[in-house]
């Protein structure tokens, strides 16, 4: 019930947006969101046919960049596991 | 898929598993409030990645599970009226009432339609002017604004044959009630999409009153592992605060447009929750000025006498006091194809998630 997925805006017209997730498209109402700063290419969180929020891509990308750093740290952990020949995690 | 796949990366999950193991010394018991979290935690096997002292328990955040049998009985009574079309999200269709279910009524010829959005229900109402169309409005703060928007649209379109049967509920009273009643917890993994609407303010009472943390979490495995890490860190540092892990979506003040729409259409009322009983101001009633869209006000029906099933411990599971495997019916008399209790019906119910992924 509370599941919701990020979908990309493909077009906006008359309070509705056509959004895509993978190969599927959805008609989405923009009634619950401030429309002013929306544009094609933005990501929306959709739930039961309504957009609930615009995804903050700047924030998301900055977090993903941090995760890339974590991945490097994880590589070191893998090496340590190989060296000790046992799983640490 | 963009912004989904990245949060399923096993290396990042492993990184957080390691961090949790490194910093965690004390026993810690965390409740994931939301049924979507329960599903994800079981699906991705996260409990197996955590050290023994970190325990996860499921909470009352599955709307179908906490909705009373009386609600289902009344929906069934509506469906038996000749001129009524019932429209509902798929989750509710199999939930047993006292002597039937919507699925069984549909098989017997009632006009019951599964829809994706309240907007579909309104289209059905426009195309069937001689019928009364009842939309079953269940769900928390995530879903209730859509019902509010639907009612406002129905008002604008002057629809006279469209009604909402509201069992909408709000989360904070349930979260506080569990701790008040003595359920032992050290922190809440807070519901991500409820908080998208409400912001973080609704939880501020919990650290103050109970000295325990709340971390609002996303739904992918990386999100959940990071949230658990944040809660363990709070506990080890003797802190209790509300934090947002799911910051790519949840803003501190939430979604103001949706909040205003909720306030316009609904008002709080005391409501009954499976496992928790009646909680003050925990339900959403349609305001008087929109009463012509309120099914409870406008469509009178006789509802059969309430009967609860024997042996089902759904209520205790929703309180985090028992796990699905503690129930004698689990996987035997009660399965997803033939459920006894609501927790086995909904895809977000604990019993359903355990049945699929952790039997």
HADDOCK unambig.tbl for C-alpha pairs under 7 A between the chains (distance, minus, plus):
assign (segid A and resid 1 and name CA) (segid B and resid 139 and name CA) 7.00 0.50 0.50
assign (segid A and resid 2 and name CA) (segid B and resid 36 and name CA) 6.24 0.50 0.50
assign (segid A and resid 2 and name CA) (segid B and resid 142 and name CA) 6.49 0.50 0.50
assign (segid A and resid 2 and name CA) (segid B and resid 193 and name CA) 6.40 0.50 0.50
assign (segid A and resid 3 and name CA) (segid B and resid 36 and name CA) 6.13 0.50 0.50
assign (segid A and resid 22 and name CA) (segid B and resid 1 and name CA) 6.29 0.50 0.50
assign (segid A and resid 31 and name CA) (segid B and resid 149 and name CA) 6.93 0.50 0.50
assign (segid A and resid 32 and name CA) (segid B and resid 257 and name CA) 5.64 0.50 0.50
assign (segid A and resid 32 and name CA) (segid B and resid 258 and name CA) 4.92 0.50 0.50
assign (segid A and resid 33 and name CA) (segid B and resid 257 and name CA) 5.83 0.50 0.50
assign (segid A and resid 33 and name CA) (segid B and resid 258 and name CA) 6.89 0.50 0.50
assign (segid A and resid 34 and name CA) (segid B and resid 257 and name CA) 6.76 0.50 0.50
assign (segid A and resid 48 and name CA) (segid B and resid 116 and name CA) 5.73 0.50 0.50
assign (segid A and resid 48 and name CA) (segid B and resid 117 and name CA) 4.68 0.50 0.50
assign (segid A and resid 49 and name CA) (segid B and resid 117 and name CA) 5.29 0.50 0.50
assign (segid A and resid 50 and name CA) (segid B and resid 146 and name CA) 6.68 0.50 0.50
assign (segid A and resid 53 and name CA) (segid B and resid 249 and name CA) 6.70 0.50 0.50
assign (segid A and resid 55 and name CA) (segid B and resid 248 and name CA) 5.84 0.50 0.50
assign (segid A and resid 55 and name CA) (segid B and resid 249 and name CA) 5.23 0.50 0.50
assign (segid A and resid 56 and name CA) (segid B and resid 248 and name CA) 4.90 0.50 0.50
assign (segid A and resid 56 and name CA) (segid B and resid 249 and name CA) 6.21 0.50 0.50
assign (segid A and resid 57 and name CA) (segid B and resid 248 and name CA) 6.83 0.50 0.50
assign (segid A and resid 59 and name CA) (segid B and resid 248 and name CA) 5.46 0.50 0.50
assign (segid A and resid 60 and name CA) (segid B and resid 248 and name CA) 5.08 0.50 0.50
assign (segid A and resid 67 and name CA) (segid B and resid 12 and name CA) 6.58 0.50 0.50
assign (segid A and resid 70 and name CA) (segid B and resid 12 and name CA) 6.45 0.50 0.50
assign (segid A and resid 70 and name CA) (segid B and resid 15 and name CA) 6.57 0.50 0.50
assign (segid A and resid 71 and name CA) (segid B and resid 11 and name CA) 5.91 0.50 0.50
assign (segid A and resid 71 and name CA) (segid B and resid 12 and name CA) 6.00 0.50 0.50
assign (segid A and resid 74 and name CA) (segid B and resid 11 and name CA) 6.40 0.50 0.50
assign (segid A and resid 74 and name CA) (segid B and resid 15 and name CA) 5.64 0.50 0.50
assign (segid A and resid 89 and name CA) (segid B and resid 17 and name CA) 6.77 0.50 0.50
assign (segid A and resid 89 and name CA) (segid B and resid 18 and name CA) 5.75 0.50 0.50
